[in-house]
Amino acid sequence: MPHVKFAIEELLEEERPMLVNVNFPQNPQGVLWTHQSVRSYNGQIMEGEDPRGRKHFWFGAVPLTDTEEGSDRWAVEHNYVSMTPLRLDLTEEKWLQQLRKVEVAFGR
């Protein structure tokens, strides 16, 4: 598994992001640094029945857009190991600054 060894060695080098999502396809042909795939879906709620006859519901989704080249999903679909640098803080700073301007007080 040279692709696993490569990914680990790459991540242990200095000056690399601290959080990296790595996806391994079944038969990798190389490694790509990628961005996170974001797609829109047409969701449907589907009703089913378990072996005991109880109803259950599950969410089925059909992508509305093609996979974007350079994304993690595209890389894996094309048999590349995908390495995506991530950040821990997902705070939407612009909105936070706007929302902090609004003071909410509760009376007692």
Long-range contacts (C-beta under 8 A, 24 or more apart in sequence): 3-28, 3-31, 3-81, 6-31, 6-81, 7-31, 7-81, 7-83, 10-83, 11-83, 16-85, 17-85, 17-86, 19-85, 19-86, 19-87, 19-88, 20-83, 20-84, 20-85, 20-86, 21-72, 21-82, 21-83, 21-84, 21-86, 22-81, 22-82, 22-83, 22-84, 23-72, 23-75, 23-76, 23-81, 23-82, 23-84, 24-76, 24-81, 25-75, 25-76, 25-77, 25-79, 25-80, 25-81, 26-79, 27-79, 28-79, 28-80, 28-81, 29-79, 29-80, 30-80, 30-81, 31-80, 31-81, 31-83, 32-70, 32-75, 32-80, 32-81, 32-82, 32-83, 33-83, 33-84, 33-85, 34-70, 34-71, 34-72, 34-74, 34-75, 34-82, 34-83, 34-84, 35-70, 35-71, 35-72, 35-84, 36-71, 36-72, 36-84, 36-86, 37-67, 37-68, 37-71, 37-72, 37-73, 37-74, 38-71, 39-63, 39-64, 39-65, 39-67, 39-68, 39-73, 40-64, 40-65
